[in-house]
């Protein structure tokens, strides 16, 4: 069944209310912190107050003598007893050498490398007793010089012996000689330096872990707020604790948002699992918000220089980019792939730029590890490219729309010079719809109205593309991935015709329980309420890779579709036997099996019952039951794309930026549930605007202290920061998955930051402000205006 057929099925394209929301809205959701186990102890971590320090002594005697304290563990207790946290993606430098991969101990051994590094773990009967005891752990530090800014890393103090210059890798993509030759013949060259600011994820639910060990069965159960429980179990057992996977069950119950920060295996997960056996106690840890700021993997933090070469007509002929990427103090699970495989490969964008050369230098600094954050490399690439494209337009005297239209890809499939091949798209349709939605024709009148009020108005464009659903496994493996990138789906049809779906994808706000149910119900012709979706439990669902990179419906949903293919094939054989026909003559439509050219038909529910009460078909050729499992390994990424247009109004007296209009047109291919898709886009746009105007993670350059360590200093977006978003879609179905879907979960966060900053620059240009880095907070905008006046 192809994408065109899918779009015609019942329930597909319907804005069905989310099935899972009733339990969330009534307080019946169960998160990791809601789980209370018998004889449950509590863990609190002692964290380094210094960015870089030798640990001379850890004295736990006073803490262990305090009431309720069961044990205090330090680095010496775990040294040699387990591995460190692994990195899941090997990057090879351009000289052929593997990246520098320093040990990442579960508890710091000999040295602390960032503020918040794990130094000791206190386990006590109550949370308050653990907190009190943590205050009594005496740690003697010898404070060392630190480095927190990526520009200082090369000449800063060394964090790791294996990387004396703090460089993890030097990586390149593209033909540098061809790019240099194109630049030599260019009619015009546009240059741009920019910073992609560091972000703190701040999911609504902080990270949490509850670990249990059963001495009778020698088995562990780990409840954890995580986006991919099977991967968590694999990394935990195979790379750190050296345990058989069959002995460890990982359960990710309801999870209150992830945005990438809950993909990884963290030190807390390992420490509690290991300690639960050492103490024969169930142990719980829940991060508080201050810990989350210090220890959750951060996002972004790139410093880049980019250049675009053009001919006399403004056609792009070559681009070169050099990016310095901050990886933090250690390598997080997928950190190394973000500034390389997921960043550089997207720098072609929507444009026919024939030559691109990208150089990425990745550095260790005394900061929290940096990894994927909503979009993971794609926002960084889009921000750089779309800022550069708009600058090209301004320098050539073209409109932001015209420079894009002159360079859009129009023929598909299209092979980019940075490895990817786009299968399908219609970028002109997106920008055309976006301009109508944004009423670009009326912009000049609105600008004059703003001027009359002493305000500056600007308009900004962003035409993004992203690559979703990492694929395929063999190519990813060749590029350094240390895991497969497939997904699994099991469809279990019960005797009454109701269905349970088991998926390796994990839902933490995306609405899988509804969307996946719509796909199955539409395909089988049954009510959506007759389909239940199970995920997040390695003891119940087959091995899967979890949820990240907007892969769930395109990869996880495709695996379910393949399982449904098997269900249909077997069901047709049963139906053929019952109606005395050949299974080749059976059609399945609208929930009924029909003999072609006749009025003979049997409903799906009757076939389901027959499968489990096999009196009426030959057991010699068909096994009982109607339960099938399938794996899907994509042959390519999916490539959602779109154009976003932002309109801002700025008060030059205060620097306050107000978003007056925001219009977004996306191409997500086949849309299963438009209401859920719209919610995903809204959330992404909010996060992207948050980065563009408000959010900025800042470390003190001298001491390495996190200055923005709470919501008092780290500005989160609120509802009154936004207008009503105007959304629309274009549909070019993906050509290589059975649903025709493309990812939608990260698009808003990818497309919105450059649209906002381009609008800010458009407004400020008459005041002499020609460049600006995120966030465009009032103080920074005001200072830029004053500097331009001076």
N, C-alpha and C positions, 0 to 999 in steps of 0.2 A: 504494500500500500504506500503510495507516494504522498508528497506534501500536498499536492493539489487535491487528492482524495481526502486527506485528513481535514482540510479546512471546511469540507462539506459535512463532516460528521456532527451529530447532535452534541451539544455541550461545548464544542470547540468555538472559541470566540465569544462565549457568554460571560458576562460579568457576575458570576456566581459568588455570593458572599462566602468568605473564608470559613471552612468547617472548624478550624482550630480556634477561632477567636472567642467562642463562647467560654471555653475554659480559662482563657487569658482574662477576659473581661469580668469574669465572676470570681477571679482569684483562685481558680482550681488548677492552674498550671503548677508543675512540679519542677523546680530548678534544683541545681546541685546543693545549694545552701538549705533547701527545704528538707533534704534527706537527713534523718537522724537515725543512727544505728545504735545497737546495744553496746554498752561499755565504750562509748565514744569519747575519745580524748581529743584535745585541740592542739594545733600546731601554730606557732608564731615564729617568724624568721627574724634573725638579727641581721641587719643589712649594713653594708659599709656606709659611713657618713662621708667618706673621702672618695674622690674620683680615681685616685691612683695611690696605692700604699702597699708597702710590705707588711705582712701580718707577722709580727714577732711572737705573739703569745695570745692564746685564747683560753682564759681561765673560767671554767664553768662551775667551780666548786660552790660558790655562793648561790648561784642560781639553782643548782640541783638540791640544795638543802632547804629550799623554800617550800612552803606548803603546797601540796598537790602536784609538784613537779615529778614527772615520771623519768624523763631523760633529756639531756641536752647533747645534741650531736654537732660536731664541728668537722672541718675538712679532714683532720687526721683519722676520724672514725670511718670515713668512707674511702680513704685513699687506698688504692689497690683492690678494692672490693667491687668496683663497678666501673663501667666506661663513662665517658663524658657525653654531653649532649651532641648528637651528630648533626652535620649539615647534609641536607638532602640533594644538593645539586653541585656537582664538580665543574668548575670553570677552568679551562686551560688558557694560560696566557698566550699572547701572540708569538712568543718565542718557543712555544711547545712545552713549557714547564707547567706542572699543575699549580693551582692556586696555593697560597700559604694557608694551612688549616690547623690553627693552634688548638690545643686541648681546651674544652669548655667544661670544667668540673662542676659537679652538682652543688657542692659547697666549696667556697674558695679555698685553694690550697696554696699557701705561701704569699699570695698577693690578691688584693682587691683591685678591680680594673674599672669600675664605674660606681657612682653613687647609687646605692640600691643593690649592689652585688651581694649574693647570699654568703654569709660568713658562718652562721650557725642556725640550728633549728631547735626550738624548745618545744617539748611535748608535755602537756599537763592535763589534769583532770578537767579544768574549766578554761574557757578562753581568757578570763581575767587573770587567772593564775599564770597562764602562759605569757601573757603580756607583762605581768609584773616581773616574772623571772627573766624575760628577755632584757629588761632594763638592768638586771643584775649581772648579765654576762659581761665580763671584763675582757676587752680586746685591746692589745697594745699594737698600735700602728706606727710605722715610720712613713710619714707622708712624703710622696714623690711628686715631682712636677707632672702635670697632666696636659693633654691636648684634646680639645673638644671640637674645634672647627676643622673641617676637611681641608681647608687651604693651609692649615698649619701642620698637617699630619706628617708630611715628608721629613720635616726638620724637627719634629717633636720627640719627646722621650719615647723609647720603644715600649710597647705594651707586652709583646711576646718575643721570645727568643727566636722563633722561626721566621719572624718578620722584623728584622732590626730597623728597617726603614718605614715600618708600619704599612707597607703596601701588601694587599692581598693578591691582586692580579693586575696586569695590564692587558687589555683585551681589545681586539679590533674586529670590525665587520665592514666589508665593502672594499672597493678597489681604489686605494689612495692615489695611485699614479694616474688613473683615468680621471679622477676628480680634480687633481692638480692641473691636468691638461685642459679640462673644461673651464676651470677658473681663469686660466691664462687667456682664454678666448672670450671671456664674458663681456657683455656690454655694460652690465651693472652688477655690483656685489653689495649685498646687504649683510651687516654684521650685528650680532646681538650677544650681550652677556646677561645671564639671568641666574637667579637662585630659585630653586623649588624648596620652599620652607619645610622644616621638620614638623611632623604632626604627632599628636598623641591620640590613639584610637577612641578611647572613651565609650566603649559599648555600655548600654544601659545596665547590664548585669556584669559585675566584676568577675574576674576569673575565680574559680572555686574547685576544690578537690576533696573528695572523701574516699579514703582507701581502707580496704578490709582484707584481712588474711584469714583463711580457714585452715587451721592446723590439721584437721582431720583429713581433708582432701588435698592439702598442699596447693590450694588455689587462691588467687587474688581476684578481688572485684574492685574496680576503680570507677567511681562516678566523677565525671569531670565536665566542665563547661568547655566543650571542644567542637570544632567544625568537622572533624574527620576521625571518628573513634578507631577505625581499623588502622589508619596510618599511625595514630598515637600508640596503639598496641604494638604494631610492628617495630617502631623505633624504640619503644620502651623495652621490649623483650629481646630483640635481636641485637641491638646496638649498645644498650646500656646495662641491663640486668642479666643478660644471658639466660633467659628463661624460655621454656617452650610456650608458644603462643596459646596452646590449649589450656595452659594453667592460668591465663589472665583474661578476664572479661572486662571490657571497657564499655561503660554506658554513658552516653551523653544525653541526658534527659532534655527537657525544655531548656533552651539556651537563649538568653536575652541579648541577641546581637553578637556579631563577631567582627565583621569588616576586615577579616584577615588576621586580627590579633589573637584569635583562638584556633588558628590552624596548627600551631607548633607544639612540639613537646617541650614543656618548660621544666626547670629544675624542681619546682614544687611538686609536680606530678610524680617525678621519680623518687624524691626524698620521702614523700608520704607512703608510696607503695613499698619501698624498701623497709622503712621503719615499721610499717604495720606488722611485718613478720618478725623483726627484731624484738618488738615489744609485745607481740601477740595481742595487739589492740587495734580497734578501729580508730582512725585518725581523720580529723577534718581540718581543712584550712580554707578560709575565704578571704580574698584580698579586700582591703579597704581602698578607698579611692586614692589616698596618698601613695599606697604601694603600687597601685595601677599606673600612676604617673611615672613612677620610678622603674617598674619592672616589666610592664607589657611592652612588647616589641613596638617601636615607633615606626613611622612611615616617612617616605620621601627623602629629603636632605641631599639634594644634588646642587652642584655649582657647575654651570656649563657655559661654553662659548660655541656659538653657531654662526655659520655663514651660508648664504644662498647666492648662487651665481645664476644670472638670467641673461637671455638674449634681449635684443632691442625692443621686442614686443611684450616683455614681461613673462616669457615662458621660462620655467625653471629648467636649468640644464645640469646643475650639480649642487650638492649640499655637503658640507662637512661639519662635524660636531665633535667636540671634546668635552667629556663629562667627568668630573670628580665626584665619586659616590661615597658617602659616609656609611660604613657598615656597622659602626658602633664598636663595642669592646670585644665581642665574640661573633661568630657566625651563627645566626639563627637558621632555622630549618631550611627555608627557601631563599634566604637573603641574597645569595650570590647570583641567582637567576634574575632578580628584579632589575638591576641596572644594565643587564646584558640581553639575555634571550627575550625578556618580556618588555624591554625598552627600545633597544636599538632596532629591532625588527619591525617596529611600528613607525619609524621615522619617515617612511614614504608618505604616510597619511593617505589622503584621497587623491594624491597628485602624481602626474606622470613625470617625475623627476628621474631621468635615466641613470644618474650616477650619485651614489651616496657613500660617504666614508665616515665611520663612527669609531672613535677611540674612547674607551672607558678605563679610568684608573680608579680602583676601589681601595679604600683605606680603613685601617683600624683607628678608632679614637676612644677616649675614656668617656663614652656615653652609652646609654642603653642600646642594645642591639637593634638594628633597623631591618625590617622585613616588609612583607606585602601588606599594604593598606589599601582599601577599596580601589580597585583598578590595577594596582601592582605593576608599575612600570609604564602602563598605558597612559595614565594621567601625566606622568613626567614627560613622556614623548609628545603627547598632544599639546601640553602647555608650551614646550619649547617650539614645536613646529608652528602652532597657530599664532603664537606671539611673533615669530619670525615672518610668517606669511603676511600678517597685517602690517608689519613694519615695511616689508617689500612694497605693499600697496601704497602706503603713505609716501615713501621715497620716490615712487614712480608716478605719483599723482593719480592713481587709480582708486576706485572704491574697493572696500573690503570684499564685496561680492564679486566684482569684476576680476580681481586677481585670482580668486578661487575658480571661477568659471573658466578662465583661460587655461587653467592647469588641471582641471578635474580629469580623472580616468573615465572613459566612456565605453571602452571595449573590454569585455570579460570573456574568459578568465584573464587576469592580469598578473604577470610575474613582476614583483618589485625587485629592485636591486639589493634589498636587504632580506632575502631568503623567502619571504612569504609569497604565496600565490592567492590572490583574492578570487573567489569563485563567481561572485555576483554582486551587483549593487546598482543604485541609480542616484548619484550624488546631486545631479541637477534638480531632480524632483524634490529632494530634501530641502535644498536651499530655496527653491521656488516657493514651496509651501511655507517655509519658515519666514520668508520676507512678507508674504501675505498675512500670516498669523501675527507678525510683529508690527504690521502697518508701517513698514519702512517708508512708504511714500509720504506719510504724514510726519516723519521725523523732523524735518527742517522747521515746520510750524511749531512743533513742540519745543524745539531748541530755542526759538525766538521767545516763546512764552516764558521759558526758564530764564533767559537773559533779562527779560523785563523784571523778574523778581530778584535779580542779582545772583542767580545760580548758573552753574555750568552743566550742560547736558551732553552726554556722549553715548555712542552706540558701538557695540563690539560684537564681532562674529567669531564663531569657532566651528569648524567643520572637522569633526573627529572621526576616527575609525578605531576599532579595537579588535583584538583577537581573543576569542573566548573558547573555553574547552580545550585546554592544552592537548595537542595531538600531533601525530600518532605516537604510541609508546616507543616504537623502534627509533624514530627520528629524535624524540626527546631524549632517549637513552644515549644516542650518538652525540647529543649536545650536552650531556653531563647529568641528566636526571638519574637519580638512584632509586627510582620507583616507576611502576607502570602508570599509565594515565587513562586506563579504561574505567568503565563503570559496570556494575552488575545490577540486574533486576530479576526478582522472582515474583511470579504471579500465581497465586494459589486460589483456584476456584473451588468453593465449597459445594456440597451436595445440593444446597438450596439455590445455587446460582449467585450467591453473594461472593465477594472477592476480597482477598487481602493481598496487598502489594508490599513486598519487602525490598527496600532500596538501599544501596550503599551510599547514596547522597544523603546529606543531613540538612534538615531545616532548622534555621535559627532566625526566623522572621520572614522567610521568602514565600511561605504559603504552599509548600509541597503537598500537604495533606489535601489541599483543594485542587491544585493544578494537576498533579499526577492522577487524582481520582477522576478529573474531567477527561483526561486522555483515555484512561481505561474504560470508563463508562461510555464514552463516545464510540470507542472501538467495538465494545461488546454489546452496545445497545441496551444498557441497563441504567437504572437511576444512579446518580452520583452518590447518593447516601448509601448505596449498597457496596461501596468501595472504601475499604480502610487502608491506610498507608502506615507502614511501620518502618522506622529508621532509628539510627543512633545507638544500637545495641549489638556489639560484636557477638553476643551469645544467641541472637535471634536472626540477624540479617547476614547474607553472604558477604564475602569480602568486597569492599568498595573503597573508592578513593576520597569520598566525602564531598564537601561543598566549598568551592572557591573558584575564582576566575570565571564566574557566570557560566558554569558548566552544567548545572543541574538538569534542566529540561532538555538541552541539546545532547548531552552525553548520558545522564541517568535516565531521562525520558526515552531516549533511543534504545537503551538496553531493555526497558520495559516493553517497548514496541516489538523488539525482536522476540521477547518471551511470548507476547500476544500472538505473534506469527505462528509460533509453535502450538499455542493453545488452539488457534483457529484451524490449523492443519489437522490436529488430532480430532477436534470436534466435528470437522467435516466428514471424517471417516466414520465416526459414530453415527452422524446424521444420515450418511449414505447407506449404512447398514440398516438403519431403522426404516428408511424410505425405499429400500431395495433399489438403489441407484449407485452409480459410480461416484466416488468422491470428486472426480474431475467435473462432474455435472452439478455440483453443489455450489450455490452462491450464498454468501453470508452478508446480510444487509439489514440494518434496522433492528438488530437483535434476533433475527430469524434466519434459519437455514432453509433454503428454498431449492427445489429441484428445477433447474433451468427449463423454461418452456412449459411448466405445469403449475397447478395450484397447490402442490404438495409442499408443506412447510412445517417446521418444528421450532418452537421458541428455544432460546439459549438455555433457560432454566431447566427444561426437560433434558437437554443434552447433558447438563451438569449432573443432574440426578442419575441419569443412566451411567455416567462415567463411574459413579461410586456404588451403584447398584447394578452390576454388570450382568443382568440376566438376559439382556436383549442384544448383546454383541459378542463376537467371538474373542474370548480371552487368549486364544492361541496367537492372535495377531496384534492385539492391543492390550496393554497393561491397564488395570483400573486407575482411576484418578485423573485429575485435570490440573496438574501442577507443573509449571515449567520455569526454568531458569535460563537466562541468557546474559552474555557479556557483550559490551559494545566498546570497541576501540576506534575512535574517530580517525578518518583518513586525512583530515585537515581541521584547522580551526574554523569556527564560524566568525563572520566579520560584520557585526552590527556597525552602523554608521549613522551619521546625522549632522544637522546643522543647528546650532544654538545661537540665538541673538539676544543680547542683553542691553538694556537701556538704563543708564544711571543718571542721577541728578546729584551734583556736588555743591555744597556750600563752601566757597573759598575762604570765608571768614573763620570757619571752624574745622574744615577738613572732613566733615561728615559726608559719607557716601550713602545715598539712598537708592536702592534698586527700584526703579519705577515700573519696568516691564521686563518680563523674561519669557521668551518663546522657545520651544524645543520641538524639533521634528526628528524622529528616530526611525530607522529601518531595523526592526527586530525579526524580520521574516514572519512566519506564521505566529500569531498571537493566540495563546490558549485562553487566557483570562485577562481582558483589557483592564479591569479594575486593579488587579494585582500588579500588572505591568506599570500602570500609571502611578501606583503607590511606590514601586521601586524607583521610577524616574524621579518622583518628588523627593524621595529620601536622598538619592544621589545628588541631585541639584543642591539640596540644602547642605550636604557635606562639602560639595565643591565650592559653594559660595562661602561656607564657613572658612575654608582655607584661603580663599581669595581676599576676604575682608576682615577676618577676625582671628583665626587660630594661628598660633606661632609658638613652637616649642623652643625655648631659649636656655642655653647653658652659659654660665659665667665663664668667660674665656680664660681667666686667670686661675680660678679655683676648681672649675669643673662642676660646680654646684648647679642643680636644676633650678633656674629662677622661676619658671612657670610650672610650679609643682602642685598647683591646686586650681580650682575654678575661680579663685580670687584673682589669679594672674593669667590664666589660660582662658580666653574668651570663647565660649561656645555659642553657636547661633540659637536664636529664639524665634518663635513664630512671628513676632512683630518686625523681624529683620527682612521679611520677604513680602513680595506682592503675590497676587494670585497667578500661578504659572499657567501659561497657555501651551497645551501639548497637542501634537498630532503625530501620525505615523505614515510611513511609506512601507510597502511590503514587496520585497524581492525574496522569495523563499530560499533558504539555504539549499544548495543542490546535492549535498552529500550526507544529510541525515534524514531519516524517514519522516520526521515531523516538519521539516522545513524551518525549524526554529533557529533563532540566534540568541545569544545571551542578552539580558537586559538589566541585570542587577547593578552593574558598575557604570553604565553609560553616563548617568547624570553627573557623577563625580569626575568623570573624564572630560566631558565636553564643557562644563560650566566655568572652571577657573580662568581659562584664557578669554572666554567671552566677556567675563566681568572685567578683567584687567585691561583688555583691549578697549572696553567702553570707558573705563576710568581714564586711560591715556588719551582717548578721543576727546574727552571732556577737558582734560588738563592741558592739552597741546597749545591752545591759544594763550595759556598763561606761561608757556615756556618750559613745561615739564614734558620731557621726551622719553623718559624711561622710568620704570617703577617695578619693584619686586613685591610679591605678596608678603604679608597681608596689607591691603590698603586701609589700614585703621585710620581714624581721624587724626591722631597725632602725626603719623607718618605722612599722610597726605598734606596736612598743614605745613609740615616742615619742608616737604618737597616744593610747595608753592612759594614759601619764603626764600628757599635757596635759589629758585628760578628768578625771583624778583631781584635778589642780590647779584 
